[in-house]
Amino acid sequence: MGMEKGLSEVSRILASKGEFIFNIPSRYSQSIIGTKKKTLLSIMNMLNGGKRKPTGEMYENPMESSKIFDLIDRSDLKLDDLIELELEKEIEDCYYFLKIPAMTESVFPELNYGERMTLLDKAYESFNKDMKVSNKWRYFVCSKN
């Protein structure tokens, strides 16, 4: 649908005292704490020959906060709060998240689900299970303008 159209639709249907909260990953990245850019997806890519890079708007053009603020304003919403969090979780949590079919499909569209899961299993087996994963997220809290 696109972010601008989506926010306009949210504004249209949001109750006068309602709130809309949405989040996006900051720079759309995840990293193993203490290891730069090592992720399950990067290991999957390496195992698949290293020829894929994440594609699509969210990977190629991460949206800066200022553009999101502008979209919120144009959508007749008001930004009430911006919360930035860095979440730490277990590598196993990432593994189960990536088992959701759509989570790996955009990176490996040429592979079927079974092939992607085989790569994911191999990537997961290569990690020390005690590693922690860090994700940075931005949460936008909006209400009717």
DRENTORKOL-472167 format. One record per atom (N, C-alpha, C, O, CB): atom name; x negated, y, z negated. Coordinates in Angstrom, 2 decimals, decimal comma. Glycine has a CB too. Example, Ala and Ser with C-alpha at 12.3 -4.5 7.8 and 13.67 -1.06 7.14 Angstrom:
# DRENTORKOL-472167
N/-13,19/-5,69/-7,80
CA/-12,30/-4,50/-7,80
C/-13,20/-3,30/-7,80
O/-14,24/-3,32/-8,46
CB/-11,31/-4,47/-9,05
N/-12,85/-2,25/-7,08
CA/-13,67/-1,06/-7,14
C/-12,90/0,03/-7,87
O/-13,41/1,14/-8,04
CB/-14,08/-0,60/-5,72
END
This chain:
# DRENTORKOL-472167
N/-0,83/-1,19/0,00
CA/0,00/0,00/0,00
C/-0,88/1,25/0,00
O/-0,48/2,27/0,58
CB/0,94/0,00/-1,21
N/-2,01/1,21/-0,61
CA/-2,87/2,39/-0,72
C/-2,61/3,12/-2,02
O/-1,49/3,17/-2,52
CB/-2,65/3,33/0,46
N/-3,66/3,68/-2,57
CA/-3,56/4,30/-3,88
C/-2,65/5,54/-3,88
O/-1,86/5,72/-4,80
CB/-4,93/4,68/-4,36
N/-2,77/6,37/-2,85
CA/-1,96/7,59/-2,83
C/-0,47/7,26/-2,75
O/0,33/7,81/-3,50
CB/-2,36/8,48/-1,65
N/-0,11/6,38/-1,85
CA/1,29/5,98/-1,72
C/1,77/5,29/-3,00
O/2,89/5,52/-3,46
CB/1,48/5,05/-0,50
N/0,92/4,45/-3,57
CA/1,28/3,75/-4,80
C/1,54/4,70/-5,95
O/2,53/4,54/-6,67
CB/0,19/2,78/-5,18
N/0,67/5,69/-6,14
CA/0,87/6,66/-7,21
C/2,12/7,50/-6,99
O/2,83/7,82/-7,94
CB/-0,36/7,58/-7,34
N/2,40/7,86/-5,74
CA/3,62/8,62/-5,44
C/4,86/7,80/-5,78
O/5,83/8,34/-6,31
CB/3,65/9,02/-3,95
N/4,81/6,51/-5,49
CA/5,95/5,64/-5,82
C/6,10/5,49/-7,33
O/7,22/5,48/-7,84
CB/5,77/4,26/-5,17
N/4,99/5,38/-8,03
CA/5,04/5,30/-9,50
C/5,68/6,58/-10,05
O/6,54/6,51/-10,93
CB/3,62/5,10/-10,11
N/5,26/7,73/-9,54
CA/5,81/9,00/-9,98
C/7,32/9,06/-9,74
O/8,07/9,57/-10,57
CB/5,11/10,17/-9,27
N/7,74/8,54/-8,61
CA/9,16/8,58/-8,25
C/10,01/7,76/-9,22
O/11,11/8,18/-9,59
CB/9,36/8,07/-6,83
N/9,51/6,60/-9,64
CA/10,34/5,70/-10,46
C/10,06/5,79/-11,96
O/10,78/5,20/-12,75
CB/10,14/4,29/-10,00
N/9,01/6,52/-12,35
CA/8,64/6,59/-13,77
C/9,68/7,39/-14,55
O/10,07/8,48/-14,13
CB/7,23/7,22/-13,94
N/10,11/6,85/-15,68
CA/11,06/7,57/-16,55
C/10,41/8,84/-17,05
O/9,18/8,93/-17,14
CB/11,50/6,67/-17,74
N/11,22/9,82/-17,39
CA/10,69/11,14/-17,77
C/9,73/11,07/-18,96
O/8,80/11,87/-19,03
CB/11,83/12,08/-18,10
N/9,93/10,15/-19,87
CA/9,01/10,03/-21,01
C/8,12/8,79/-20,89
O/7,46/8,40/-21,85
CB/9,80/9,97/-22,33
N/8,11/8,19/-19,72
CA/7,32/6,99/-19,50
C/5,85/7,30/-19,28
O/5,47/8,43/-18,98
CB/7,86/6,24/-18,33
N/5,05/6,27/-19,44
CA/3,61/6,37/-19,16
C/3,24/5,30/-18,16
O/3,81/4,21/-18,13
CB/2,77/6,23/-20,46
N/2,27/5,63/-17,34
CA/1,72/4,67/-16,39
C/0,23/4,60/-16,64
O/-0,46/5,61/-16,61
CB/2,04/5,08/-14,91
N/-0,26/3,40/-16,88
CA/-1,68/3,20/-17,15
C/-2,22/2,26/-16,08
O/-1,67/1,18/-15,85
CB/-1,93/2,62/-18,59
N/-3,28/2,69/-15,44
CA/-3,92/1,81/-14,47
C/-5,42/1,84/-14,71
O/-5,96/2,79/-15,27
CB/-3,59/2,24/-13,02
N/-6,06/0,80/-14,30
CA/-7,51/0,73/-14,50
C/-8,20/0,31/-13,22
O/-7,63/-0,35/-12,36
CB/-7,85/-0,25/-15,62
N/-9,44/0,72/-13,13
CA/-10,30/0,29/-12,04
C/-11,68/0,05/-12,63
O/-12,08/0,72/-13,58
CB/-10,35/1,36/-10,88
N/-12,39/-0,91/-12,08
CA/-13,75/-1,11/-12,56
C/-14,62/0,06/-12,15
O/-14,52/0,56/-11,03
CB/-14,32/-2,43/-12,03
N/-15,47/0,48/-13,04
CA/-16,40/1,56/-12,74
C/-17,49/1,03/-11,82
O/-18,24/0,13/-12,21
CB/-17,01/2,15/-14,04
N/-17,58/1,56/-10,63
CA/-18,53/1,14/-9,60
C/-18,32/-0,32/-9,20
O/-19,17/-0,92/-8,54
CB/-19,95/1,33/-10,09
N/-17,18/-0,90/-9,58
CA/-16,79/-2,23/-9,16
C/-17,91/-3,24/-9,36
O/-18,20/-4,06/-8,49
CB/-16,38/-2,21/-7,71
N/-18,53/-3,17/-10,52
CA/-19,65/-4,08/-10,73
C/-19,52/-4,84/-12,03
O/-18,78/-4,47/-12,94
CB/-20,95/-3,31/-10,71
N/-20,25/-5,88/-12,07
CA/-20,34/-6,72/-13,25
C/-21,79/-7,16/-13,29
O/-22,38/-7,48/-12,26
CB/-19,33/-7,96/-13,21
N/-22,36/-7,19/-14,44
CA/-23,73/-7,66/-14,50
C/-23,94/-8,52/-15,73
O/-23,27/-8,35/-16,75
CB/-24,71/-6,49/-14,49
N/-24,87/-9,42/-15,62
CA/-25,27/-10,21/-16,76
C/-26,13/-9,31/-17,62
O/-27,09/-8,70/-17,13
CB/-26,03/-11,53/-16,34
N/-25,81/-9,21/-18,89
CA/-26,56/-8,32/-19,78
C/-28,02/-8,74/-19,77
O/-28,36/-9,90/-20,01
CB/-25,98/-8,36/-21,22
N/-28,88/-7,78/-19,50
CA/-30,32/-8,03/-19,44
C/-30,81/-8,47/-18,07
O/-32,01/-8,65/-17,88
CB/-30,68/-9,06/-20,45
N/-29,90/-8,65/-17,12
CA/-30,27/-9,07/-15,78
C/-29,58/-8,16/-14,78
O/-28,35/-8,13/-14,73
CB/-29,90/-10,57/-15,53
N/-30,34/-7,44/-14,01
CA/-29,75/-6,50/-13,08
C/-29,05/-7,21/-11,92
O/-29,66/-8,01/-11,21
CB/-30,82/-5,56/-12,55
N/-27,77/-6,91/-11,74
CA/-26,97/-7,33/-10,58
C/-26,81/-8,84/-10,40
O/-26,41/-9,27/-9,32
CB/-27,56/-6,78/-9,37
N/-27,11/-9,63/-11,38
CA/-26,91/-11,07/-11,23
C/-25,49/-11,39/-11,67
O/-25,13/-11,25/-12,84
CB/-27,96/-11,89/-12,07
N/-24,69/-11,84/-10,72
CA/-23,30/-12,17/-11,00
C/-22,99/-13,54/-10,40
O/-23,76/-14,07/-9,60
CB/-22,33/-11,09/-10,44
N/-21,87/-14,09/-10,78
CA/-21,45/-15,35/-10,18
C/-21,24/-15,17/-8,67
O/-21,59/-16,05/-7,89
CB/-20,15/-15,87/-10,84
N/-20,68/-14,02/-8,26
CA/-20,48/-13,79/-6,82
C/-21,82/-13,69/-6,08
O/-21,94/-14,19/-4,96
CB/-19,67/-12,51/-6,61
N/-22,80/-13,04/-6,69
CA/-24,10/-12,92/-6,00
C/-24,77/-14,28/-5,86
O/-25,42/-14,55/-4,85
CB/-25,02/-11,94/-6,76
N/-24,63/-15,13/-6,86
CA/-25,20/-16,48/-6,78
C/-24,43/-17,31/-5,75
O/-25,03/-18,07/-4,99
CB/-25,16/-17,18/-8,17
N/-23,10/-17,15/-5,72
CA/-22,31/-17,85/-4,70
C/-22,77/-17,44/-3,30
O/-22,91/-18,29/-2,42
CB/-20,80/-17,55/-4,88
N/-23,00/-16,16/-3,11
CA/-23,45/-15,66/-1,82
C/-24,80/-16,27/-1,45
O/-25,01/-16,69/-0,31
CB/-23,55/-14,12/-1,85
N/-25,71/-16,31/-2,41
CA/-27,03/-16,90/-2,16
C/-26,88/-18,38/-1,76
O/-27,53/-18,83/-0,81
CB/-27,94/-16,76/-3,42
N/-26,05/-19,11/-2,47
CA/-25,83/-20,52/-2,16
C/-25,19/-20,71/-0,79
O/-25,34/-21,76/-0,17
CB/-24,97/-21,16/-3,24
N/-24,47/-19,69/-0,33
CA/-23,78/-19,75/0,96
C/-24,65/-19,21/2,10
O/-24,16/-18,99/3,20
CB/-22,47/-18,97/0,89
N/-25,93/-19,00/1,84
CA/-26,84/-18,52/2,87
C/-27,17/-17,04/2,78
O/-27,97/-16,54/3,58
CB/-26,25/-18,80/4,20
N/-26,57/-16,34/1,83
CA/-26,90/-14,94/1,59
C/-26,46/-13,97/2,67
O/-26,98/-12,86/2,74
CB/-28,34/-14,81/1,43
N/-25,52/-14,37/3,51
CA/-25,16/-13,49/4,62
C/-23,93/-12,63/4,36
O/-23,61/-11,75/5,16
CB/-24,92/-14,32/5,84
N/-23,24/-12,86/3,26
CA/-22,01/-12,10/2,98
C/-22,30/-10,98/2,00
O/-23,14/-11,11/1,10
CB/-20,91/-13,03/2,41
N/-21,62/-9,90/2,18
CA/-21,61/-8,86/1,17
C/-20,16/-8,52/0,93
O/-19,34/-8,66/1,84
CB/-22,45/-7,59/1,60
N/-19,82/-8,09/-0,28
CA/-18,42/-7,76/-0,53
C/-17,94/-6,74/0,50
O/-18,64/-5,77/0,81
CB/-18,24/-7,22/-1,96
N/-16,74/-6,96/1,02
CA/-16,19/-6,03/2,00
C/-14,86/-5,50/1,49
O/-14,29/-6,00/0,52
CB/-16,01/-6,71/3,36
N/-14,41/-4,50/2,17
CA/-13,14/-3,89/1,79
C/-13,38/-2,55/1,13
O/-14,47/-2,25/0,65
CB/-12,35/-4,81/0,86
N/-12,33/-1,77/1,11
CA/-12,41/-0,39/0,61
C/-13,00/-0,30/-0,79
O/-13,85/0,55/-1,05
CB/-11,04/0,23/0,63
N/-12,55/-1,17/-1,71
CA/-13,01/-1,00/-3,09
C/-14,50/-1,31/-3,24
O/-15,14/-0,79/-4,15
CB/-12,21/-1,90/-4,01
N/-15,06/-2,14/-2,36
CA/-16,48/-2,44/-2,45
C/-17,33/-1,43/-1,70
O/-18,40/-1,04/-2,16
CB/-16,75/-3,83/-1,92
N/-16,84/-1,00/-0,54
CA/-17,64/-0,14/0,32
C/-17,60/1,32/-0,10
O/-18,58/2,04/0,07
CB/-17,18/-0,26/1,73
N/-16,47/1,77/-0,64
CA/-16,31/3,17/-1,01
C/-15,70/3,29/-2,40
O/-14,54/3,67/-2,52
CB/-15,45/3,90/0,02
N/-16,45/2,97/-3,44
CA/-15,89/3,11/-4,77
C/-15,41/4,54/-4,96
O/-16,12/5,49/-4,65
CB/-16,92/2,73/-5,85
N/-14,20/4,69/-5,47
CA/-13,59/6,00/-5,60
C/-14,12/6,74/-6,83
O/-14,09/6,21/-7,94
CB/-12,07/5,86/-5,68
N/-14,59/7,94/-6,61
CA/-15,07/8,77/-7,71
C/-13,88/9,27/-8,52
O/-12,78/9,42/-7,99
CB/-15,90/9,96/-7,17
N/-14,11/9,53/-9,80
CA/-13,04/10,01/-10,68
C/-12,39/11,27/-10,13
O/-11,17/11,42/-10,22
CB/-13,59/10,28/-12,08
N/-13,17/12,20/-9,57
CA/-12,60/13,46/-9,08
C/-11,56/13,21/-7,98
O/-10,56/13,92/-7,92
CB/-13,71/14,38/-8,54
N/-11,78/12,21/-7,12
CA/-10,81/11,89/-6,08
C/-9,55/11,29/-6,70
O/-8,44/11,56/-6,25
CB/-11,42/10,93/-5,05
N/-9,73/10,47/-7,71
CA/-8,57/9,88/-8,39
C/-7,77/10,97/-9,09
O/-6,54/10,95/-9,06
CB/-9,02/8,79/-9,41
N/-8,46/11,93/-9,73
CA/-7,76/13,05/-10,37
C/-6,92/13,81/-9,34
O/-5,78/14,17/-9,62
CB/-8,76/14,01/-11,05
N/-7,48/14,04/-8,16
CA/-6,77/14,75/-7,09
C/-5,54/13,95/-6,65
O/-4,47/14,52/-6,45
CB/-7,71/15,00/-5,90
N/-5,70/12,63/-6,49
CA/-4,56/11,79/-6,10
C/-3,46/11,83/-7,16
O/-2,28/11,86/-6,82
CB/-5,02/10,34/-5,88
N/-3,84/11,82/-8,41
CA/-2,86/11,89/-9,51
C/-2,10/13,20/-9,43
O/-0,87/13,22/-9,52
CB/-3,56/11,75/-10,89
N/-2,82/14,31/-9,25
CA/-2,17/15,63/-9,14
C/-1,21/15,68/-7,95
O/-0,09/16,16/-8,08
CB/-3,23/16,73/-9,00
N/-1,65/15,19/-6,81
CA/-0,81/15,23/-5,61
C/0,41/14,31/-5,73
O/1,39/14,47/-4,99
CB/-1,62/14,85/-4,38
N/0,35/13,37/-6,64
CA/1,45/12,42/-6,81
C/2,46/12,90/-7,84
O/3,37/12,16/-8,21
CB/0,90/11,06/-7,22
N/2,30/14,13/-8,30
CA/3,19/14,71/-9,30
C/3,14/13,95/-10,62
O/4,12/13,87/-11,36
CB/4,62/14,73/-8,77
N/1,97/13,41/-10,91
CA/1,70/12,81/-12,21
C/0,72/13,71/-12,95
O/0,07/14,57/-12,36
CB/1,14/11,36/-12,06
N/0,63/13,50/-14,23
CA/-0,30/14,26/-15,06
C/-1,22/13,27/-15,77
O/-0,75/12,27/-16,33
CB/0,47/15,17/-16,10
N/-2,52/13,54/-15,74
CA/-3,47/12,67/-16,43
C/-3,48/13,05/-17,91
O/-3,87/14,17/-18,26
CB/-4,90/12,79/-15,81
N/-3,06/12,14/-18,77
CA/-3,02/12,40/-20,20
C/-4,30/11,97/-20,90
O/-4,69/12,56/-21,91
CB/-1,85/11,68/-20,82
N/-4,96/10,95/-20,36
CA/-6,18/10,46/-21,00
C/-6,98/9,64/-19,99
O/-6,42/9,03/-19,08
CB/-5,84/9,61/-22,25
N/-8,27/9,65/-20,17
CA/-9,19/8,81/-19,39
C/-10,05/8,07/-20,40
O/-10,77/8,69/-21,18
CB/-10,06/9,67/-18,38
N/-9,97/6,76/-20,37
CA/-10,70/5,94/-21,32
C/-11,71/5,12/-20,54
O/-11,35/4,43/-19,58
CB/-9,74/5,02/-22,15
N/-12,97/5,19/-20,93
CA/-14,00/4,39/-20,28
C/-14,52/3,37/-21,28
O/-14,91/3,71/-22,40
CB/-15,17/5,29/-19,74
N/-14,50/2,14/-20,87
CA/-14,92/1,04/-21,74
C/-15,96/0,18/-21,05
O/-15,94/0,00/-19,83
CB/-13,72/0,19/-22,15
N/-16,84/-0,34/-21,84
CA/-17,72/-1,39/-21,35
C/-17,36/-2,63/-22,14
O/-17,51/-2,68/-23,36
CB/-19,26/-1,01/-21,50
N/-16,89/-3,62/-21,42
CA/-16,43/-4,85/-22,07
C/-17,48/-5,93/-21,92
O/-18,05/-6,12/-20,85
CB/-15,09/-5,31/-21,47
N/-17,71/-6,63/-22,98
CA/-18,64/-7,74/-22,97
C/-17,84/-9,03/-23,12
O/-16,97/-9,13/-23,99
CB/-19,73/-7,61/-24,09
N/-18,14/-9,99/-22,28
CA/-17,44/-11,26/-22,37
C/-18,36/-12,41/-22,01
O/-19,50/-12,20/-21,59
CB/-16,21/-11,27/-21,47
N/-17,87/-13,60/-22,18
CA/-18,63/-14,80/-21,89
C/-18,64/-15,06/-20,39
O/-17,71/-14,68/-19,68
CB/-18,06/-16,00/-22,64
N/-19,68/-15,71/-19,90
CA/-19,76/-16,06/-18,48
C/-18,60/-16,99/-18,10
O/-18,13/-16,95/-16,96
CB/-21,11/-16,74/-18,16
N/-18,15/-17,79/-19,03
CA/-17,02/-18,69/-18,78
C/-15,75/-17,92/-18,43
O/-14,96/-18,37/-17,60
CB/-16,77/-19,58/-20,01
N/-15,54/-16,74/-19,05
CA/-14,38/-15,91/-18,73
C/-14,41/-15,48/-17,27
O/-13,38/-15,49/-16,60
CB/-14,33/-14,67/-19,65
N/-15,59/-15,09/-16,78
CA/-15,73/-14,69/-15,38
C/-15,47/-15,87/-14,45
O/-14,83/-15,73/-13,41
CB/-17,14/-14,12/-15,12
N/-15,96/-17,01/-14,84
CA/-15,77/-18,23/-14,05
C/-14,28/-18,50/-13,85
O/-13,83/-18,74/-12,73
CB/-16,45/-19,43/-14,73
N/-13,51/-18,47/-14,93
CA/-12,08/-18,76/-14,81
C/-11,34/-17,66/-14,06
O/-10,38/-17,95/-13,35
CB/-11,47/-18,94/-16,20
N/-11,77/-16,43/-14,19
CA/-11,18/-15,33/-13,43
C/-11,41/-15,54/-11,93
O/-10,49/-15,34/-11,13
CB/-11,77/-13,96/-13,89
N/-12,61/-15,93/-11,57
CA/-12,93/-16,13/-10,15
C/-12,26/-17,36/-9,56
O/-12,25/-17,52/-8,34
CB/-14,43/-16,25/-9,97
N/-11,69/-18,23/-10,38
CA/-10,95/-19,39/-9,88
C/-9,59/-18,96/-9,31
O/-8,96/-19,74/-8,59
CB/-10,76/-20,42/-11,00
N/-9,14/-17,75/-9,62
CA/-7,91/-17,24/-9,03
C/-8,18/-17,08/-7,53
O/-9,13/-16,40/-7,15
CB/-7,45/-15,86/-9,70
N/-7,37/-17,68/-6,67
CA/-7,70/-17,72/-5,24
C/-8,09/-16,38/-4,61
O/-9,06/-16,34/-3,84
CB/-6,54/-18,27/-4,49
N/-7,40/-15,31/-4,90
CA/-7,67/-14,03/-4,25
C/-8,99/-13,39/-4,70
O/-9,50/-12,50/-4,02
CB/-6,55/-13,07/-4,52
N/-9,54/-13,83/-5,82
CA/-10,73/-13,17/-6,36
C/-11,99/-13,43/-5,54
O/-12,91/-12,62/-5,57
CB/-10,96/-13,61/-7,77
N/-12,04/-14,53/-4,84
CA/-13,22/-14,83/-4,00
C/-12,90/-14,75/-2,51
O/-13,81/-14,75/-1,68
CB/-13,76/-16,21/-4,34
N/-11,63/-14,68/-2,17
CA/-11,24/-14,71/-0,76
C/-11,76/-13,50/0,02
O/-12,15/-13,65/1,17
CB/-9,74/-14,77/-0,65
N/-11,77/-12,31/-0,59
CA/-12,22/-11,12/0,15
C/-13,72/-11,15/0,40
O/-14,19/-10,53/1,36
CB/-11,85/-9,85/-0,62
N/-14,47/-11,85/-0,43
CA/-15,92/-11,92/-0,24
C/-16,30/-13,05/0,73
O/-17,26/-12,93/1,48
CB/-16,62/-12,14/-1,60
N/-15,53/-14,13/0,69
CA/-15,82/-15,29/1,54
C/-14,58/-15,68/2,37
O/-14,05/-16,78/2,21
CB/-16,28/-16,49/0,68
N/-14,12/-14,79/3,26
CA/-12,89/-15,09/4,00
C/-13,02/-16,27/4,96
O/-12,02/-16,88/5,34
CB/-12,46/-13,88/4,78
N/-14,25/-16,61/5,33
CA/-14,45/-17,72/6,26
C/-14,36/-19,08/5,58
O/-14,30/-20,10/6,26
CB/-15,79/-17,58/6,95
N/-14,35/-19,09/4,25
CA/-14,30/-20,36/3,51
C/-12,89/-20,60/3,00
O/-12,18/-19,66/2,64
CB/-15,30/-20,35/2,34
N/-12,49/-21,87/2,95
CA/-11,20/-22,18/2,33
C/-11,38/-22,21/0,81
O/-12,50/-22,15/0,30
CB/-10,63/-23,54/2,86
N/-10,27/-22,30/0,11
CA/-10,32/-22,24/-1,36
C/-11,23/-23,33/-1,95
O/-12,01/-23,05/-2,85
CB/-8,90/-22,38/-1,93
N/-11,13/-24,54/-1,45
CA/-11,96/-25,64/-1,96
C/-13,44/-25,37/-1,79
O/-14,24/-25,64/-2,69
CB/-11,59/-26,93/-1,27
N/-13,82/-24,83/-0,63
CA/-15,23/-24,50/-0,39
C/-15,70/-23,38/-1,32
O/-16,82/-23,43/-1,83
CB/-15,43/-24,09/1,08
N/-14,84/-22,39/-1,53
CA/-15,21/-21,30/-2,46
C/-15,37/-21,82/-3,88
O/-16,27/-21,39/-4,60
CB/-14,15/-20,17/-2,42
N/-14,51/-22,75/-4,29
CA/-14,59/-23,28/-5,65
C/-15,83/-24,15/-5,82
O/-16,41/-24,19/-6,91
CB/-13,32/-24,08/-5,98
N/-16,23/-24,86/-4,76
CA/-17,48/-25,63/-4,83
C/-18,66/-24,71/-5,05
O/-19,53/-24,99/-5,87
CB/-17,68/-26,46/-3,54
N/-18,71/-23,59/-4,30
CA/-19,77/-22,60/-4,50
C/-19,73/-22,01/-5,91
O/-20,76/-21,86/-6,56
CB/-19,67/-21,47/-3,46
N/-18,51/-21,69/-6,36
CA/-18,36/-21,11/-7,70
C/-18,86/-22,09/-8,76
O/-19,56/-21,69/-9,69
CB/-16,89/-20,75/-7,97
N/-18,50/-23,36/-8,63
CA/-18,96/-24,37/-9,60
C/-20,48/-24,46/-9,63
O/-21,08/-24,54/-10,70
CB/-18,36/-25,74/-9,26
N/-21,10/-24,45/-8,45
CA/-22,56/-24,51/-8,38
C/-23,20/-23,26/-9,00
O/-24,19/-23,35/-9,72
CB/-23,03/-24,66/-6,93
N/-22,61/-22,09/-8,72
CA/-23,13/-20,83/-9,29
C/-23,00/-20,86/-10,81
O/-23,93/-20,47/-11,52
CB/-22,38/-19,61/-8,71
N/-21,86/-21,31/-11,29
CA/-21,61/-21,37/-12,74
C/-22,60/-22,31/-13,42
O/-23,10/-22,01/-14,51
CB/-20,17/-21,82/-13,02
N/-22,89/-23,44/-12,79
CA/-23,83/-24,39/-13,37
C/-25,24/-23,82/-13,48
O/-26,02/-24,28/-14,31
CB/-23,86/-25,66/-12,54
N/-25,57/-22,83/-12,66
CA/-26,92/-22,25/-12,68
C/-27,13/-21,26/-13,83
O/-28,26/-20,85/-14,09
CB/-27,20/-21,55/-11,37
N/-26,06/-20,87/-14,51
CA/-26,16/-19,87/-15,58
C/-26,35/-20,51/-16,94
O/-25,83/-21,59/-17,23
CB/-24,93/-19,00/-15,60
N/-27,11/-19,83/-17,76
CA/-27,18/-20,15/-19,17
C/-25,82/-19,77/-19,77
O/-25,44/-18,60/-19,70
CB/-28,39/-19,40/-19,90
N/-25,11/-20,69/-20,34
CA/-23,75/-20,45/-20,82
C/-23,69/-19,50/-22,02
O/-22,60/-19,07/-22,41
CB/-23,09/-21,75/-21,18
N/-24,84/-19,18/-22,61
CA/-24,86/-18,23/-23,73
C/-24,96/-16,79/-23,26
O/-24,89/-15,86/-24,07
CB/-26,01/-18,54/-24,65
N/-25,12/-16,58/-21,94
CA/-25,24/-15,21/-21,42
C/-23,93/-14,45/-21,61
O/-22,85/-15,03/-21,56
CB/-25,63/-15,24/-19,92
N/-24,07/-13,17/-21,82
CA/-22,91/-12,29/-21,92
C/-22,82/-11,49/-20,63
O/-23,83/-11,18/-19,99
CB/-23,02/-11,35/-23,16
N/-21,60/-11,15/-20,25
CA/-21,34/-10,39/-19,04
C/-20,79/-9,03/-19,45
O/-19,99/-8,92/-20,38
CB/-20,35/-11,13/-18,09
N/-21,23/-8,00/-18,75
CA/-20,78/-6,65/-19,02
C/-19,98/-6,13/-17,84
O/-20,42/-6,21/-16,69
CB/-21,98/-5,72/-19,32
N/-18,80/-5,59/-18,12
CA/-17,98/-4,93/-17,11
C/-17,65/-3,53/-17,61
O/-17,27/-3,35/-18,77
CB/-16,68/-5,74/-16,82
N/-17,79/-2,54/-16,73
CA/-17,41/-1,18/-17,07
C/-16,08/-0,88/-16,38
O/-15,92/-1,14/-15,19
CB/-18,51/-0,15/-16,65
N/-15,13/-0,32/-17,14
CA/-13,79/-0,03/-16,63
C/-13,39/1,39/-16,98
O/-13,81/1,93/-18,00
CB/-12,77/-1,03/-17,18
N/-12,57/2,00/-16,11
CA/-11,95/3,30/-16,39
C/-10,44/3,10/-16,42
O/-9,86/2,55/-15,48
CB/-12,37/4,37/-15,32
N/-9,81/3,54/-17,49
CA/-8,37/3,46/-17,65
C/-7,78/4,87/-17,55
O/-8,20/5,78/-18,27
CB/-7,99/2,79/-19,00
N/-6,82/5,05/-16,66
CA/-6,17/6,34/-16,45
C/-4,77/6,26/-17,04
O/-3,97/5,41/-16,65
CB/-6,12/6,72/-14,92
N/-4,47/7,15/-17,99
CA/-3,16/7,18/-18,64
C/-2,42/8,39/-18,09
O/-2,85/9,53/-18,27
CB/-3,30/7,26/-20,22
N/-1,31/8,15/-17,42
CA/-0,57/9,21/-16,73
C/0,89/9,27/-17,19
O/1,46/8,28/-17,66
CB/-0,64/9,01/-15,21
N/1,46/10,45/-17,03
CA/2,88/10,64/-17,29
C/3,42/11,57/-16,21
O/2,67/12,07/-15,37
CB/3,14/11,22/-18,72
N/4,75/11,80/-16,25
CA/5,37/12,70/-15,27
C/4,85/14,11/-15,48
O/4,68/14,55/-16,62
CB/6,92/12,67/-15,40
N/4,61/14,80/-14,41
CA/4,13/16,19/-14,48
C/5,26/17,13/-14,81
O/5,05/18,34/-14,91
CB/3,48/16,60/-13,16
END
